[in-house]
């Protein structure tokens, strides 16, 4: 009954959105919608890496599977052409339901996006799930930003912040700010009541040909309770992690006072810091070169004091993106090219306790002792997808009990987009990684992994705003089981 009801909702949605948005140009220009139907196939029943990576949890892990998805969205209007005036107040909303029917005759429903927001000038307040990444980099072709990549379902939250970069008039618009402050809710099976604290601040310097960017993001998992924690009294008191709102300043500012945990009845594990903290320092430079825009960036990871003080150099994501500027109308053209290198090998040294030092090493990225599934949400990595949950790896070669048994990696990545005429768009992604395990649990020898995907989108002649989409991907190496798979689908936009 539930399966039939959900499919009926999809059908009604498609009919209503088709009638409404077919007249989009004559009603209002800030409404948009799409509907897509397709199927995933795989040689071994597991969806290849580049078909499901950075898709906000909307692509199933298992194939063969049929997928039906839709999107409806109202965007902000900043300028009202009827009154010829800027619009100070406005609202936006979006929803993107996805239904998956796999070969085990099982229907699953996911909701990667469902949000509503209001804004005043360039400041907004929004609540729900929204597709977003966090950091400075190429959002079109990146292999995945370090701290928050769009690899998992978005965590539901409420956030106040700017709408993109907001120029500061008193600087003559030379400085622009992009900032946000959020509270979210991790809905997980293994531990209940976990909260998310999140904030970010980025500055853009420059107005014309060249711009410089810098900033940081800070993410904290905190609070929660679980039966498994009752088995480890050194980690939590009666299975309860610190959850009083009186300690919220400790979460936000990432500090604790001396012996505070004893005074408040918490375990000694929390004497160092409340919750699981991580994020990245980011810098970037943008300039125009002839017909292209060049964007160069670096995201430096941190998980504790040592990495915040750069004891883990050279770890991080390094990238460069070259983009063809609008107005260049060659019949065959390369429109985007992105090269990236990710390294997470250093981790402030291989030893947790460093004699004679007030800092700790072996940062063990994304793993956490209290939160046994670490920096993941609904079974998928929140940050860079190259730190992979053990459940997604080749089980015959695992040999590590941590949720992320491999967080020391070197990754080489190339992404490219191009077009052939006006009808055919192509996307190509290659990645090769050397994988070294975790601090204290090295892979010997290191394991290599090659993954790739080739995608095409063809605008069907005679069918307005309708496209055929096809992708072929493969994984060959020692991290995943060897597999090749693909996707074929049809999309209609209104």
N, C-alpha and C positions, 0 to 999 in steps of 0.2 A: 504494500500500500504506500509506504514512504517513497519507494522508488518511482512509482507511477505519479504520485503527487509532485515530486520534484521535477520530473520531466515535463509535466504539464505546466509548471511554473515557467520553465524555459520556453515552452512553446508560446504561452501567452505573452511573455516578455518580448519574444521576437516579433510577434504580430503587432503589439502596441508600439514598440519602438520603431518598427518599420513605418507605421502610419504617421507617427509623430515626427520622426527625424527625416523622413523623405521630404518634408517641407522645411527643413532646417534653414535654408537660405532665405526663406520668406518670413519665417517666424522670428528666430533669434540666432545669432551666429555663435553663441557660446555653449550650445548644446551639441553633444556628440554621442554616438553609440556605435557598437559593432557587435556582430555575432559570428562565431566560428565553430565549425565542426571538423573533426579530424580523427586520425588513428595513429598510434605508435606501435611499431614492430621492432623485435629484437631477436638476434640469433640465439640467445640463451635465456630469454625471459626477463632480463634486467635492462633498464633504460640506460643507454650510454651517457657518460659524464656530461658532454657538452649539449645534450638535448634537455637535461633537467637542471643544469647549473644556472644560477642567477635568474630563475624564473618565478621568484616569490612564492615557491611552494606549490605552484599550479600544475606541474608536470608530475605524473605518477612515477614511482620508483620501478614499478613492474610493467612489463609489456608482454603480450599484446594488450592494448587498451584503447577504447574509444573515448573521445573527449568532446564535450559540448560546453562552450563558454560564451559569455556575453559581457558587455560593458555598457554602462550608461553613465554619463557625466555632465554636470553643469560646471563650467569654468567661470572664474572671475571675469568681470568686465571692468577695466580700469578707465576706459574713456567712452562716454555715452555720445554716439554720433547724432542722436536725435536732438539732444539739448546742446551739443557742441561744448560739453563740459566734462571735466574729470569726475569720476564717480568715487567718492570717498568711502562709502559703505557698500558692501556687497556680500554675497554668500556663494558657497560652492558645495557640491556633494558628488559622490561617486559610488558606484557599486559594481563589482565584477564577480558574479557567481561562476563556479566551474563544477561541472559534473563529470565524473570518470567512471566508466564501466569496464572492468578488466576481465581477463580470460577466466578468472575463477568465479564468474557470474556474480560479482560483487560490485555494488554501486557505492561510490564515495562522493561526498559533497564537500567542497572547500570554498572558502571565501577570502581570497587574497586581498580584497579591497572592499571596504564599506566605511565611508567617512562623511562627515559634514563639517563645514567651517564657516566662520564669519571673519570679516576683516574690516579694519579702519585704516585707510591709506595703505601703508606697506606692512602693517602689523596684523597678524591673524591668530585666531584661536581655533583649533580643530580637535576633533575627537573621533576615535575609531581606528580602523586599519587603513594605512595608505602606503602605496608603493613608494619607497624611498631608499636611497643609499646615503652613506655618511662619509664625507671626506672630500678632498680635492683630487680630481682625476677626470679621465674621459668616461663619462656616463654612457656613451654609446657602445663602445667596444671593449671596455676594460675586462680583464680576467676576473675581477672582483675586488672591491675596495677592502682594506684590511679589517676594519672594525665592524662594518655593517655593509654587506655587499648586495642585498636583495636575493640571497640564496635560499632563505627560509621564508615561511609565511611571515608577514609583518606582525610585530607584537602590538596588540591593541593598547592605545595610550591616549592621553590628552596632552596637547602641546601648545604653548604660546611661543611665537617667534616672528621673524620677518618672512615676507614672501620673497624668496631669493635675496639677492644683494640689494640693499637699500642705500642709495648715496646720501652722504651727510652734506647738507647744503652749506654749513659753516666752513667746510673745507673746499668749497668750490666744486663739489662732487668728485674731488680727487680721491677721497676715501669712501668706500662703501662697506656696509656691515651686513653679514648674514649670521643670525644667532637664533637659538632656540633652547627651551627648557621644558622637559617633559616628565610625566609620571605614567608608567605603564604596568601591565599585569601579565605575568607569565602564566599561561594556563597549561600545566604539564601534568602527566600521570604520576611521575616518580616522586614529586614533591609538590605540596600545595601551598598556596598563599604567597608565592614569590612575587616580588615587586621589581619594577625596573625604574631606575633613575637615569636620566639622560640629559646631557646638555652639550652645546657646541657653540663656538664663536669663531668666525672667519672674517678676515679683513681683505679687501681688494684695494690696491693702490694703483692709480693711473686712470686715465680717461680715454685715451686715443689708441695709438698703434700698439703700445705695449702695456702690460699690466702685471703686477706682482701680487701674489696671494699668500697668506699665511694664517694659521689658526690651529685649533685642536677640537677633539671630541672626547667626552668622558662618559662611560657607561658603567652602571653598577647593578648587579643582581643582589637583592637583599631581602631579608625576612624569609619566612617559610617554615613549614613543619612537615615531618615525614616519619613513618614507622622505621625506616632503615637507619635514620639518625639515632633512634633509641638504642641501637646496638653499638653506638660509638659515643659514649658519654664525654670523651675528650673533644668531640666536635660540636656537641650541642647538649643543652640541659633538657632531659626528657623529650628529646626529639624536636625541640623548638629552637629556631634561630632568632637572634635579636630582631624584634619587630615593632617595638614601641616607637611611636612618632617622636618621642623625646630625643631619640638618637638620630633623627633625620639630618641635623647639621653635620654629624659625623659622616653620614653617607655622602652628602653633597660636597663637603670640603675634604673628604678622604683623610681624616685624622682621628685619633683617639687620645684621650688624656690618660695619664698614668694610673693604672689599677682601676680604670673605670668599669671594667667587666666584672670585677669582684664586687664592687659597690652595687652593681645593678643585677647581680645574680646570673651572669652569663659565663660561658665556658672560656678557658684560657686561649682557645684557638682564635677568639675574637679580640684578643688583646692587641694584635697588630693592626687590624683594619676590619671594619664591618662590611661583610659582603664580598662579592667577586667584582673587582675593578679592572677595567681595561679601556683602551682607547688608542688614539694616535695623534701625534703632532704632524701637521701637513704644511708643505710649502709648494708653490707652483709659480710658473712664469709663462705668460702668453704673449705672443707677438704675431704680426702679419709679415709673411715673406712672399712677395710677388702675389700669386693667386691663391696662396695657402695660408691657413692659420696654424701656427705651431704652439702646442701646449705641452709643457714639460712639468712633471710633478714628482713628489716623493711623500710617502706616508710612513712615518716612523712609529712602530708599535711600543706601547708600554702596558705593563701589568702590575708593577710595584714601584717602589722608590728607585731601585737600581736602574730600571729601564726608563723611568721618568727623567733620570739624570744622565741618560744616554750611555749607560754602561754596557748596553747591548748593541752598540754600533758594530757592524753596518746593517743590522736587521731592518727590514721594511720593504715596501713596494716602490719601485722606480719605474717611471713610465714616460713615454713621449707619444703624442698624437699629432698627426698631420691631417688637416681637413681642407678639402677644396671649398673655396668660398662660393656663395651663390652667384649665379649669373654666368657660370662657365658651362656651356651647353654642348660639349663634345658628345658624339654618338656613343662612344665607349669611353668611360671615365672611371678612374679610381677616386672615390669620394672621401674615404676615411682610411687611415693606416695607423695602427697602434702597436707599439712595441713595449713590452713590460718585462721586468725582472723582479721576482720576489725571493727574498732570502729570510729565513727565520732560524738559522743555524746557531747563532751566537748565544742568545737568551741569557746574557749577563754571565756567561761562564757555565761550565758543566756541573759545578758543585753548588748545592743549596747553601751550606754553611761555608763561608770563606774565612779562614783564620785571620784575625787581625783586621777584619773589615766590618764596618757597620751596615754593609749592604748584603743582600742575599742574591745568589745566582740561581741557575736552573729554573728560569721563569715558567717553563712548562706551559706555553701559550695555549689558551682556551680551556685547559683542564683546571679543575678545582676540586679540593678535597671534600668540602661540605656539599657543594652542588655537583653530584656525581656525573651529571651529563654536561657540565661546564657551559661554555658559551654556545649553546644550541637551543633551538626552539622547535618543538614538534618533530624532533628527530633529525633536524638539518642544521648545519652550521650557520650561525648568524653572520659571522665574518667571512674572511677569504675562504672560498670553497676548496682550496688546496690543503687546508687542515681538515681532514676527512674523518667522520665518525667510523669507528671500527666495524659497525654493522654494514657499512657500504663497501668495505674492502674485501679482498679475496680471503675468505675465512681459513683456507688451508695454509696461509702464510702470515697469520696475524701475530700470535705469540705475545700479546700485551693486553693487560686487563683494563687499562685506562680507556675512557670513552673516546678520546682522541689518541690513538696509539702511535700517531705519526704527525708531529708538529715541528720537526726540524727538516725544512725543505729548501731546495733551490729550484725555482721555476722559471723557464724561458717561454715567453708567450708572444704570438703574433696574431693580430686580428685585422681584417681588411674588409672594406665594403666598396662596391662599385655598381655601375649600372650599364646596361646595354640598351641604348635608345631610351624611350620613355616608359617601356612596359616591363622590363626585366631588371630586378635588383638582386645582387648576389652578395652573400656574406660568407667569409672564410675565417675559421679560428683554428690555430695550432697551439698545443702546449706540450712541453716536455719537462718532466720534473725528475730530480734526484731526491730520494726520500731516505732519511737517516734515522727515523724513529723518534724517541723522546729522550730527554736528559736521563741518563742512567739506564736506558733500555734501548740501546742503539740497534739499528738493523746492520747486520754484518753478513755479507757486504751490503752497501746501500742499494736501494731498489729503484729502477728506472720505470717511468710511465709516460707513454705517448698517447695523446687524445686529440681528436680533431672533429670538425663538423663543417660541412658545406651546405649552405642554405640558399634557396632561390624563392623569389616572390614575383609572380607574373600577373600583371593586370589584364584581365580577360577583355578582349575587344568586344564592344557592344553591350557589355554588362557594367554599368556605371558603378565605380567604387567597389568592384568585386575582384578578388585576387585568389589565385591558386598558390599554395605554400607547400614547399617540399624541403626536407632536410635529411641528410645522411651523415651519420657519425660513427666513429669507431674508437675503441680502447684497446691498446696493445701494450702489455708490460707486466709488471709484478705487483702493482697495487690493486688493480681491479681484475676480475675475471675477464678473459679476452672475449670481446663481443663487438658486433656491428649491428646497427639499427637505424631506423628512420622514422620520419613523420610525414604524413600527407594530409592536407586540409584545405578548406575553402573558407574565405572570410568576406563578409559584407560590412562596409562602413556607411554610416549615415551622417 
